[in-house]
């Protein structure tokens, strides 16, 4: 019999084709807003892909919202790759970006190139994202020269949280804003195909979006960017530690989970679950045969101190 090749990659059915870098650039040129969200697992990726979302970021934010760390610094390449593979199996339409975690690109260009390649080769991503401005030029050029698309990230860069003295809005002074705008231009000139700007004043984000020819995706950067991204766990109300000021919560799933879990526990303890409709039953004839066999065994073993060997 001829073997049929099966793929474990879910095939989404949106009307549009796979979102590419050219797609994103065309959206910017038309003034069409770009929508990104994060995902870290297969079912979330499937759900997002079915909506026709433009892009999915497998962010190192998974360290906080999935793995329970205080910040993103403990996230490893192994962590990111594990979640990238799950997301890539669930999304066939969206543009997929894998975050390069802390110390996967800072130590050497060779490390950066190898790790970036792994996110595409082993993780199934379309591109990688890394943090930093002019200090990342050499790394960005090396990665893009290898044919790996790079998305930049400026403003509040979570991997530099200690250097930035916490989760603070960036580029609030004229000098800091000027330096950030310069960094944005440098990143575009270095080969970045898109840029994330996080937690900066809306005025600065607007200047950057107008200055660059590549898409500028904002998170906590106001409404003047070319697109927006949020951490999915934040906008769904799945992360209960805190909610950033810039997040709009579209659901409160953490509370809904607590309600559902509590209802399940109560049903189990009070005997309401499982009910008859949740149980599997035997064919009546098979059940009668089983009962006859059990009775026969009981008859044989009653009063017999040494029952047949198969019942030992």
TIMAR-47828 format. One line per 5 residues: number of its first residue (from 1); their letters; for each residue y, z, x of C-alpha. Coordinates in steps of 0.05 Angstrom, whole numbers. Each point is the difference from the previous one (the first is absolute). Layout:
N
NUM	a	Y Z X; ... .
***
This chain:
312
1	xxxxx	0 0 0; 68 -20 27; 43 60 20; 69 2 -31; 54 27 45 .
6	xxxxx	37 58 -32; 68 28 22; 18 73 -6; 73 -19 -7; 27 7 -70 .
11	xxxxx	31 -64 -26; 65 12 -38; 23 -49 -52; 77 -1 0; 34 -66 -14 .
16	xxxxx	30 -4 69; -34 -16 66; -8 48 58; 68 29 20; 17 -24 70 .
21	xxxxx	58 11 47; 29 -65 -24; -5 25 -72; 40 63 18; 53 -41 37 .
26	xxxxx	6 -48 -59; 10 59 -47; 57 25 44; 33 -68 2; -3 -4 -76 .
31	xxxxx	25 71 -9; -65 20 -34; -15 74 11; -64 17 38; -45 57 -22 .
36	xxxxx	-45 39 47; -41 63 -10; -50 38 43; -75 3 -10; -55 36 38 .
41	xxxxx	-63 -15 -40; -38 -55 -36; 15 17 -74; 75 8 13; 1 -67 37 .
46	xxxxx	-37 -34 -58; 50 28 -51; 60 -20 41; -27 -70 14; -11 -11 -74 .
51	xxxxx	73 14 -14; 21 -56 47; 35 47 49; 32 -36 58; -25 45 55 .
56	xxxxx	-43 61 15; 12 46 60; -57 42 26; 49 51 26; -10 58 48 .
61	xxxxx	28 39 -59; -74 7 -17; 1 57 50; 41 41 -49; -19 -25 -69 .
66	xxxxx	-74 -12 12; -22 41 61; 45 60 -12; 37 2 67; 71 28 4 .
71	xxxxx	26 -66 28; -26 -68 23; -10 17 73; -74 19 -2; -20 -67 -31 .
76	xxxxx	-45 -40 47; -19 -74 6; -68 18 -28; 33 30 -61; 44 -60 -12 .
81	xxxxx	-57 -50 11; -45 37 -49; 52 -5 -55; 22 -71 18; -71 -24 -9 .
86	xxxxx	-4 32 -69; 66 -30 -22; -17 -69 27; -64 -1 -41; 41 13 -63 .
91	xxxxx	59 -47 9; -2 -75 7; 69 -18 -26; 49 49 30; 28 -4 71 .
96	xxxxx	-34 56 38; 34 40 55; -34 53 43; 42 56 31; -8 11 75 .
101	xxxxx	-9 76 6; 33 47 50; -19 -16 73; -36 -64 -18; 57 -42 29 .
106	xxxxx	47 48 38; -42 11 63; -8 -72 24; 7 -72 -22; -74 -10 12 .
111	xxxxx	-17 57 -48; 48 -28 -51; -29 -70 4; -72 25 -6; 15 46 -58 .
116	xxxxx	42 -51 -37; -57 -50 7; -49 50 -28; 40 8 -64; -8 -75 -13 .
121	xxxxx	-69 -11 29; -34 63 -24; 47 25 -55; 11 -65 -37; 75 5 2 .
126	xxxxx	50 -58 0; 51 36 43; 17 65 35; 59 48 -5; 29 42 55 .
131	xxxxx	60 46 6; 59 -4 47; 58 -44 21; 21 -30 66; -49 44 37 .
136	xxxxx	-57 -39 -33; 22 -70 20; -52 -10 55; -57 23 -45; 23 -42 -60 .
141	xxxxx	6 -63 43; -70 10 29; -32 11 -68; 35 -59 -33; -17 -44 60 .
146	xxxxx	-73 15 -15; 10 -28 -70; 3 67 -35; 58 8 -49; 42 63 8 .
151	xxxxx	41 37 -52; 52 46 29; 21 69 -25; 68 32 11; 39 59 -26 .
156	xxxxx	-41 61 -15; -62 -14 42; -52 53 -18; -35 -4 68; 65 25 31 .
161	xxxxx	8 56 -49; 6 53 54; 51 -41 40; 40 -11 -64; -2 75 -16 .
166	xxxxx	-36 -10 -66; 3 -45 -61; 74 -17 2; 41 -59 -25; 16 -44 60 .
171	xxxxx	60 -43 21; 52 42 -38; 54 -6 53; 35 -64 19; -29 1 71 .
176	xxxxx	-71 13 -24; 6 -54 -53; 25 -50 51; -58 16 46; -50 -8 -57 .
181	xxxxx	29 -68 -19; -5 -22 72; -72 23 3; -15 -40 -63; 28 -63 31 .
186	xxxxx	-39 13 64; -65 8 -39; 10 -66 -36; 16 -35 66; -62 31 30 .
191	xxxxx	-45 -32 -52; -7 48 -58; -11 -38 -65; 24 57 -45; 32 69 7 .
196	xxxxx	-8 66 -36; 61 45 -2; -11 71 -22; 48 55 -22; 66 -33 19 .
201	xxxxx	65 -8 -40; 0 -56 -50; 61 -31 34; -36 -5 67; -62 -29 -33 .
206	xxxxx	43 -53 -35; 33 -20 66; -68 -7 33; -29 -40 -57; 58 -48 1 .
211	xxxxx	0 -5 76; -74 -16 9; -36 -63 -21; -66 38 -7; -17 43 -61 .
216	xxxxx	26 72 3; -44 48 -40; 32 66 -18; -28 69 -13; 54 50 -16 .
221	xxxxx	51 -54 20; 29 -18 -67; 1 -62 -43; 31 -51 47; -63 -15 41 .
226	xxxxx	-42 -62 -8; -58 42 -25; -25 70 -11; -60 41 21; -24 69 -22 .
231	xxxxx	-59 43 17; -47 -9 -59; -19 73 -2; 73 18 -8; 16 -48 -56 .
236	xxxxx	-63 19 -38; 12 75 8; -65 9 39; 32 38 59; 20 70 -22 .
241	xxxxx	31 28 64; 68 -33 -10; 32 -63 -29; 53 -34 42; 68 -7 -35 .
246	xxxxx	-4 -76 1; -66 -4 -37; -5 -18 -73; -62 30 -30; -34 -48 -47 .
251	xxxxx	-57 48 -18; -22 72 11; -73 -11 18; -8 65 38; 12 39 -64 .
256	xxxxx	-45 -47 -38; -56 10 51; 7 76 -6; -4 -6 -76; -62 -45 3 .
261	xxxxx	-35 44 51; 13 62 -41; -26 -32 -63; -63 -23 35; -14 70 28 .
266	xxxxx	10 31 -68; -47 -50 -33; -54 13 52; 5 75 -6; 0 -1 -77 .
271	xxxxx	-57 -50 -5; 42 -57 -29; -16 -46 58; -45 -36 8; -12 -16 -74 .
276	xxxxx	-55 -43 -30; 40 -64 11; 4 14 75; -76 11 9; -55 -49 17 .
281	xxxxx	-64 3 -42; -72 -23 9; -35 -52 -42; -38 41 -53; -67 -31 19 .
286	xxxxx	11 15 73; 20 71 -18; -64 10 -41; -42 -25 58; 36 48 47 .
291	xxxxx	-12 58 -47; -74 -16 -7; -6 -3 76; 35 67 7; -45 32 -52 .
296	xxxxx	-62 -29 33; 21 29 67; 14 67 -33; -70 -1 -32; -32 -15 67 .
301	xxxxx	37 52 39; -4 57 -51; -52 48 27; -13 -44 60; 19 36 64 .
306	xxxxx	-6 -64 41; 34 -57 -38; -8 -73 22; 31 -15 68; 52 -47 -28 .
311	xx	33 58 -37; 5 46 61 .
***
